[in-house]
Amino acid sequence: MKYSRKLRCWYITADVTFAGVSCRLFLIRHTQHGNWNGLLTTNTKLDFFEAYRIYAQRWSQEVVFYDKYIVMQSRHTHTDAKLLIA
């Protein structure tokens, strides 16, 4: 188990085989006694920091798309309500 000052988390890296495919597993926790979270990648050449960077970037994109979806849903609902009133 290693500690990253940069990301302020504990992590473990393990090369595993999942369903016959070679993978790299990263287990991460942000406090010493907190819950573990996992990242699984088929790119066994990635180190922990690169995998975490890619995950963070993709997660931020998911949040943006979700927020956009919610805004579009609320606009659609308001439009339907105006049509019903008129």
KAJOZI-V666414 format. One record per backbone hydrogen bond with DSSP energy under -1.0 kcal/mol. CO is the residue of the C=O (numbers start at 1). NH is the residue of the N-H. E is the energy in kcal/mol with one decimal. If there is no record, write none. Layout:
co,nh,e
CO,NH,E
CO,NH,E
This chain:
co,nh,e
2,11,-2.6
4,8,-1.3
4,9,-1.2
9,4,-2.8
10,29,-2.2
11,2,-2.6
12,27,-2.5
14,25,-3.5
16,23,-3.3
18,21,-1.6
21,18,-2.8
23,16,-2.3
24,41,-2.3
25,14,-2.5
26,39,-2.6
27,12,-2.1
28,37,-3.1
29,10,-3.1
31,34,-1.3
37,28,-3.3
39,26,-3.0
41,24,-3.1
42,44,-1.2
43,46,-1.2
47,51,-2.2
48,52,-2.5
49,53,-2.1
50,54,-2.3
51,55,-2.4
52,56,-2.7
53,57,-2.2
54,58,-2.5
55,59,-2.7
56,60,-2.1
57,61,-1.6
58,62,-2.1
59,63,-2.2
60,64,-1.9
61,65,-2.4
62,66,-2.4
63,67,-2.7
64,68,-2.4
65,69,-2.3
66,70,-2.4
67,71,-2.3
68,72,-2.5
69,73,-2.4
70,74,-2.4
71,75,-2.3
72,76,-2.2
73,77,-2.3
74,78,-2.3
75,79,-2.2
76,80,-2.2
77,81,-2.1
78,82,-2.0
79,83,-1.9
80,84,-1.9
81,85,-1.8
82,86,-2.1
